[in-house]
């Protein structure tokens, strides 16, 4: 896409911004979008004109352009929070952008909807490729999300354990808690929470391969009385729980269902 057309399209979307304040700096020129004095604000500097096409390719395009240093920001967290606020099915930047390119998404299946049937198909095509595949490159607990390296030189196993423990401490888990986990993975967090913090855990996945291995690992750890591994879509869950955790599965929800 021509950079001038992409720039015009993105600037048109930014003029509708109400979720925060974004200042765009390009070739020394600074332009502000969104309400002045907003509680969230970030500055974006365009390093290469190719950056303008990135938002039109969705979050993947935006992330790849950031990784390629086509654009940079003074506060990435604030920028992502503004974007999250604007991701509303019936409005906001994503709503207007999606209407403009919705036909293309449907044609090319760039944004498949995560209906219950669709979500199961997507997960089966990824996680049900076989546990041996994922065991070949993950840590021994097979934790499939970003690790937290507590010190330079920490290996992946140490970093993933540190991440699991950090999550449990943030949740302030204890023996009286019944924790609901959406997105089991291969059981790493559920087993750690039950074994180290004494809580009950109900965890759910829609991957048959993940459920099978997670149940085996729960049994091997002697935690069958404290950890239940379900094969259910989170939208179909029923019951009451003290605390809830979900680690890096927001992409499996789909922006159409954030509400």
N, C-alpha and C positions, 0 to 999 in steps of 0.2 A: 504494500500500500504506500502511496505517495506520502512523504512526511508531512507535507502541508495539509493534506486532507485529514490525516490522523491527528495532527495538532488541533485542527478546527473541531474535530469530533470530541476529543478529550476535553478541550477547553469549554465546549458546550455543556458537557456533563458536569464539569467543575463549577460552572456558574449556577448550577442547581444545588450545590452543596449546602447543607444546613447542619450536618452532624459535627462540625468542627471547623477549624481554620487551617487552610493549606496555602502556603506562599510558594509560588513556583519561580525559580530563578533560572534564566537562560540568557547566555551571552550578556550578562550584566544587567538585564532587565528583570525587575521583580514585579510579579502580579499576585494579588491576594484574592482568595476565594473563600466563601463562608463568612459567617458573622464575626466581625472584629470583637476581640475580648472573649472568644469562646473558651470553654474550659479545657479543650484539647486543641493543640496547635502543633504544626510541624512545617518545616521548610523543605522543599524538594529542589535539588539542583540538577538540571538537565546537562549531562556531559556529552551526549551524542544525540543527534536528531532522531536516530532510530528508536530512542526511548519512547517517543510519542505513540508508536504503534503497539507497544507492549500492553497497555491496559485493555486494548481492544481484543487481545487474545486471552483475557481473563487472568486469574491469579497466577497461573503457570507462566504466562508470558511476562507478567509483571515481575515475578520472582527471578526468572531467567535473566531479564534485563538488569535487575539489581545485581545479580551474581556476576554479570559481565561488565558491571560498573558503567552502564549506560546512563544511570541516574543514581543519585545518593540523597540521603536525608540526614538532618540533624537529630531526629528522634524517630527511629523506626517503630518503636512500640506505640507512640502516640499516633503515628500515621496508620498503623494497622488497626488501632482502636477506632479511629475515625472511619476507616473502611468498614469495620464490622458494624458500626452503628448505621452506616448507609446501606448495608446489605438487607434490604427489606423487600419481600416478594412483590408488593404492590407499589413501591416507590423507591426513592433514593437513587443513587448513581447506578447501582446494579440493575434496578428495575428499568430505568430508562435505557441503559445500554442493552439489556437483554431483549427489550422489545425491538430495538433497532437491528439486532443481529440474531434474533430468535430463530428465524427461518434457517439461517446458516447453521446454527447449533443443532437444530433438529435434523437437518440434512446430513451433517457430518458427524453427528452424535458426540459433539464436544462436551455437551452438558447433559448426559443421560439422567433422567429423573430417578431419584432413589425411592420409588414406590417399594412396597414390601417385596413384590416379586422381582423388581429391578435390583434392589439391594442384594437379594439372595444370589441373583445371577452374577452381579459384579464381584461379590465376595468369593463365590465358588470359582470364578475365573482367576482369582488371585491366590487366596489362602489355601484353596483346596488343590493346588498343584502338587502337594505332597510335603509332609513335614520334614522329610530328609533334605529337601532343597533349602529350607530356611535354617535348618540346623547346621548347614554347611558354612554359614557366614554370620550367624547370630551368636550371642554369648550363650553359656550353658543353660540359662533360664529362658532363652529365646525371647527376650524382650525386644519388641519391634518398634521402638520409638526412641527419640533422642536421649542419649545418656547424659549424666551429670558427672563430670570429671572433677573429683574433690581436690586433686593436686596434680601438678605436672608429672607425667610418667605413669599415671594410673592406667591399668589396662582396661579393656572393655568390660570384663566381668565385674571388676571393682566399681567402674563408673555406673553400670546398670544397677548394681546393688545399692549404690549411694542414691541413685534416682528413686528407686522404690522406697527406700527408707525415708527419704525427704518427703515424698508424697504422704506416707503414713503419718509422719510427724505433723505435717501441715493439717491433716485431717483430725489430729489429736485422737487417734484410735485407742480404744481400751476394751477390756473384756465385756463390757455391757453394750457395746455397739453392734448393730447389724448393718453391715456395709453392703451397698448395692454397687456393683461394678458393671458399667456398660462397655462391652468390648473386652472379652476375656484374654485375647491373644492366646498364648499357650499356658496361661495360668500363673505366670510369674508373680504378679502383684497380689492376686488372691491368696496364693500360698504364703507369701511373705507376710501379708497382713495378719492372716490367721495364726501362723506359727510364731511370729515375733511379737504380736500385739494382742493375741488372744481373742480377737473379735470373730463374730460369725460373718461369713461372706456369701452373698448370692451374686454370681457372675454370669453374664449371658453373652453368647456369640451366635452368629448365624453361619459359621463355618463348621461343617461336620468334622473336618480334619482337626481343627483346633480343639473342638469339644472333646473328641476322642482322646487326644494326647493330654489335654488338661485334666481330664478325669483320671487318667492313668497316673499322672504326677501327683494329684491330690491323694489318691489311694496310697501311693508309694510313700508319701510324707505322713501317712496316718491321720489325715485331716478330713476324712469323709464325713465326720460328725459336725464339722464346722464350716465346710466349703461345699456349696451346691453349684454345679456347672450346668446351666440351662442352654438349650438350643432354641432361642426365641428372639424375635425382633424386639428391640427395646420398646417399641410402640405398643406392644401387646403385654407388657409386664403388668402385674397386679401385686398389691401388697403394700406394707408399710415398712420403711427402713429409717434408720437413724442418720445415715450419711450416704453420700453418693460420690462416686469417682468415675471419670472417663478420661482416658489418656490418649490424646491424639487420634480421635476418631471423628472429629468434626467434619472432615471431608466425606465421611460415609453418611452423614446426615443429609447433605445437599442444601445449598443455600435456599432452594425453594421451600424448605421445611423448617427454617430457623424459627419461625413464629411458633 
